[in-house]
Amino acid sequence: MRHRLPVLCTVLCILSSMPGTAAYAAGAAGCDDKLTYTLRHLQLIVGTLRPDKAGQMRVFASDGSEFTTEQAQWMRGQLALVAKACVDGDADDAARRLAEVQQLLSEHHRPFS
């Protein structure tokens, strides 16, 4: 039993340092469950949009959707602002920003073949 504690601490430290985890926890404070769930879902998608190498201009999602690096950075920033709006109790601003990110994602979505 003593050996499990360090593993649990390591897992919790990794999870707490993941981008989006803190924003999700913060987002849960002031927004309804549906908005919070959508925020978390979009954070998972946007979090996968990372350049493979420095200076890469295009990033790809797991479904093949293609975005510019700027679009990926914009979406990350918007999701951070959504979480902040939830903490501040501004659910209307959070919902508006979330809808903008969803719109961009849906415009670039490529279904699996």
CYANA upper distance limits for C-alpha pairs under 8 A (distance plus 0.5 A):
  1 MET  CA      5 LEU  CA      7.83
  2 ARG  CA      6 PRO  CA      8.49
  3 HIS  CA      7 VAL  CA      7.73
  4 ARG  CA      8 LEU  CA      6.66
  5 LEU  CA      9 CYS  CA      6.64
  6 PRO  CA     10 THR  CA      6.60
  7 VAL  CA     11 VAL  CA      6.72
  8 LEU  CA     12 LEU  CA      6.66
  9 CYS  CA     13 CYS  CA      6.56
 10 THR  CA     14 ILE  CA      6.71
 11 VAL  CA     15 LEU  CA      6.66
 12 LEU  CA     16 SER  CA      6.53
 13 CYS  CA     17 SER  CA      6.77
 14 ILE  CA     18 MET  CA      6.92
 15 LEU  CA     21 THR  CA      7.49
 16 SER  CA     21 THR  CA      6.83
 16 SER  CA     22 ALA  CA      7.27
 17 SER  CA     21 THR  CA      8.03
 17 SER  CA     22 ALA  CA      8.43
 18 MET  CA     22 ALA  CA      8.19
 19 PRO  CA     23 ALA  CA      8.02
 19 PRO  CA     47 GLY  CA      8.13
 20 GLY  CA     24 TYR  CA      6.28
 20 GLY  CA     40 ARG  CA      7.87
 20 GLY  CA     43 GLN  CA      6.45
 20 GLY  CA     44 LEU  CA      8.18
 20 GLY  CA     47 GLY  CA      8.34
 21 THR  CA     25 ALA  CA      6.80
 22 ALA  CA     26 ALA  CA      6.56
 23 ALA  CA     27 GLY  CA      6.24
 23 ALA  CA     80 ALA  CA      7.05
 23 ALA  CA     83 ALA  CA      5.89
 23 ALA  CA     84 LYS  CA      8.22
 24 TYR  CA     28 ALA  CA      6.66
 24 TYR  CA     36 THR  CA      7.60
 24 TYR  CA     39 LEU  CA      7.65
 24 TYR  CA     40 ARG  CA      6.39
 24 TYR  CA     83 ALA  CA      7.31
 25 ALA  CA     29 ALA  CA      7.53
 26 ALA  CA     30 GLY  CA      8.44
 26 ALA  CA     83 ALA  CA      6.58
 26 ALA  CA     84 LYS  CA      7.79
 26 ALA  CA     86 CYS  CA      7.79
 26 ALA  CA     87 VAL  CA      6.41
 27 GLY  CA     31 CYS  CA      6.88
 27 GLY  CA     36 THR  CA      6.59
 27 GLY  CA     39 LEU  CA      8.30
 27 GLY  CA     82 VAL  CA      7.87
 27 GLY  CA     83 ALA  CA      4.85
 27 GLY  CA     84 LYS  CA      7.39
 27 GLY  CA     85 ALA  CA      8.31
 27 GLY  CA     86 CYS  CA      5.54
 27 GLY  CA     87 VAL  CA      6.41
 28 ALA  CA     32 ASP  CA      7.85
 28 ALA  CA     33 ASP  CA      7.82
 28 ALA  CA     36 THR  CA      6.13
 28 ALA  CA     86 CYS  CA      7.70
 28 ALA  CA     87 VAL  CA      8.30
 29 ALA  CA     86 CYS  CA      7.10
 29 ALA  CA     87 VAL  CA      6.25
 30 GLY  CA     86 CYS  CA      5.00
 30 GLY  CA     87 VAL  CA      5.63
 30 GLY  CA     88 ASP  CA      7.45
 30 GLY  CA     89 GLY  CA      5.52
 30 GLY  CA     90 ASP  CA      8.18
 30 GLY  CA     91 ALA  CA      7.71
 31 CYS  CA     35 LEU  CA      6.70
 31 CYS  CA     36 THR  CA      6.65
 31 CYS  CA     86 CYS  CA      5.65
 31 CYS  CA     87 VAL  CA      8.28
 31 CYS  CA     89 GLY  CA      7.57
 31 CYS  CA     91 ALA  CA      6.25
 32 ASP  CA     36 THR  CA      6.68
 33 ASP  CA     37 TYR  CA      6.45
 34 LYS  CA     38 THR  CA      6.68
 35 LEU  CA     39 LEU  CA      6.56
 35 LEU  CA     95 ALA  CA      7.50
 36 THR  CA     40 ARG  CA      6.75
 37 TYR  CA     41 HIS  CA      6.67
 38 THR  CA     42 LEU  CA      6.61
 39 LEU  CA     43 GLN  CA      6.58
 39 LEU  CA     79 LEU  CA      7.55
 39 LEU  CA     82 VAL  CA      8.17
 39 LEU  CA     83 ALA  CA      8.30
 39 LEU  CA     98 LEU  CA      7.57
 40 ARG  CA     44 LEU  CA      6.86
 41 HIS  CA     45 ILE  CA      7.10
 42 LEU  CA     46 VAL  CA      6.46
 42 LEU  CA     79 LEU  CA      8.43
 42 LEU  CA    102 GLN  CA      8.18
 43 GLN  CA     47 GLY  CA      6.15
 43 GLN  CA     76 ARG  CA      8.12
 43 GLN  CA     79 LEU  CA      7.42
 44 LEU  CA     48 THR  CA      7.19
 45 ILE  CA     49 LEU  CA      7.77
 45 ILE  CA     61 ALA  CA      7.97
 46 VAL  CA     72 ALA  CA      7.30
 46 VAL  CA     75 MET  CA      7.38
 46 VAL  CA     76 ARG  CA      7.10
 47 GLY  CA     76 ARG  CA      8.09
 48 THR  CA     61 ALA  CA      6.82
 48 THR  CA     62 SER  CA      8.09
 49 LEU  CA     59 VAL  CA      6.28
 49 LEU  CA     60 PHE  CA      6.52
 49 LEU  CA     61 ALA  CA      6.17
 49 LEU  CA     72 ALA  CA      6.80
 50 ARG  CA     59 VAL  CA      6.59
 50 ARG  CA     60 PHE  CA      8.16
 50 ARG  CA     72 ALA  CA      8.38
 51 PRO  CA     55 GLY  CA      8.41
 51 PRO  CA     56 GLN  CA      6.26
 51 PRO  CA     57 MET  CA      8.34
 51 PRO  CA     58 ARG  CA      7.69
 51 PRO  CA     59 VAL  CA      5.93
 51 PRO  CA     69 THR  CA      7.91
 52 ASP  CA     56 GLN  CA      7.59
 52 ASP  CA     59 VAL  CA      8.31
 56 GLN  CA     69 THR  CA      7.82
 57 MET  CA     68 THR  CA      6.24
 57 MET  CA     69 THR  CA      5.94
 58 ARG  CA     66 GLU  CA      7.17
 58 ARG  CA     67 PHE  CA      6.12
 58 ARG  CA     68 THR  CA      4.95
 58 ARG  CA     69 THR  CA      6.03
 59 VAL  CA     66 GLU  CA      6.35
 59 VAL  CA     67 PHE  CA      5.86
 59 VAL  CA     68 THR  CA      6.54
 59 VAL  CA     69 THR  CA      6.61
 59 VAL  CA     72 ALA  CA      8.18
 60 PHE  CA     64 GLY  CA      6.21
 60 PHE  CA     65 SER  CA      6.02
 60 PHE  CA     66 GLU  CA      5.16
 60 PHE  CA     67 PHE  CA      6.83
 61 ALA  CA     65 SER  CA      5.68
 61 ALA  CA     66 GLU  CA      7.09
 63 ASP  CA    109 HIS  CA      7.97
 63 ASP  CA    110 ARG  CA      6.65
 63 ASP  CA    111 PRO  CA      6.99
 63 ASP  CA    112 PHE  CA      6.60
 64 GLY  CA    109 HIS  CA      8.29
 64 GLY  CA    110 ARG  CA      6.57
 64 GLY  CA    111 PRO  CA      8.48
 64 GLY  CA    112 PHE  CA      8.37
 65 SER  CA    108 HIS  CA      5.98
 65 SER  CA    109 HIS  CA      5.69
 65 SER  CA    110 ARG  CA      5.79
 66 GLU  CA    108 HIS  CA      6.94
 67 PHE  CA     71 GLN  CA      6.54
 67 PHE  CA     72 ALA  CA      7.01
 67 PHE  CA    108 HIS  CA      7.84
 68 THR  CA     72 ALA  CA      6.96
 69 THR  CA     73 GLN  CA      6.71
 70 GLU  CA     74 TRP  CA      6.50
 71 GLN  CA     75 MET  CA      6.65
 72 ALA  CA     76 ARG  CA      6.80
 73 GLN  CA     77 GLY  CA      6.70
 74 TRP  CA     78 GLN  CA      6.60
 75 MET  CA     79 LEU  CA      6.64
 75 MET  CA    101 VAL  CA      6.46
 76 ARG  CA     80 ALA  CA      6.81
 77 GLY  CA     81 LEU  CA      6.79
 78 GLN  CA     82 VAL  CA      6.65
 78 GLN  CA     97 ARG  CA      6.80
 78 GLN  CA     98 LEU  CA      7.95
 78 GLN  CA    101 VAL  CA      7.73
 79 LEU  CA     83 ALA  CA      6.83
 79 LEU  CA     97 ARG  CA      8.06
 79 LEU  CA     98 LEU  CA      7.45
 79 LEU  CA    101 VAL  CA      8.33
 80 ALA  CA     84 LYS  CA      6.79
 81 LEU  CA     85 ALA  CA      6.50
 81 LEU  CA     94 ALA  CA      7.87
 81 LEU  CA     97 ARG  CA      8.33
 82 VAL  CA     86 CYS  CA      6.76
 82 VAL  CA     93 ASP  CA      7.81
 82 VAL  CA     94 ALA  CA      4.93
 82 VAL  CA     95 ALA  CA      8.00
 82 VAL  CA     97 ARG  CA      6.84
 82 VAL  CA     98 LEU  CA      7.14
 83 ALA  CA     87 VAL  CA      6.87
 83 ALA  CA     94 ALA  CA      7.72
 84 LYS  CA     88 ASP  CA      6.64
 85 ALA  CA     89 GLY  CA      6.56
 85 ALA  CA     90 ASP  CA      5.44
 85 ALA  CA     91 ALA  CA      6.96
 85 ALA  CA     93 ASP  CA      6.92
 85 ALA  CA     94 ALA  CA      5.87
 86 CYS  CA     90 ASP  CA      6.17
 86 CYS  CA     91 ALA  CA      6.19
 86 CYS  CA     94 ALA  CA      6.77
 90 ASP  CA     94 ALA  CA      6.89
 91 ALA  CA     95 ALA  CA      6.49
 92 ASP  CA     96 ARG  CA      6.70
 93 ASP  CA     97 ARG  CA      6.69
 94 ALA  CA     98 LEU  CA      6.54
 95 ALA  CA     99 ALA  CA      6.60
 96 ARG  CA    100 GLU  CA      6.95
 97 ARG  CA    101 VAL  CA      6.97
 98 LEU  CA    102 GLN  CA      6.69
 99 ALA  CA    103 GLN  CA      6.56
100 GLU  CA    104 LEU  CA      6.93
101 VAL  CA    105 LEU  CA      6.73
102 GLN  CA    106 SER  CA      6.57
103 GLN  CA    107 GLU  CA      6.66
104 LEU  CA    108 HIS  CA      7.01
105 LEU  CA    109 HIS  CA      6.50
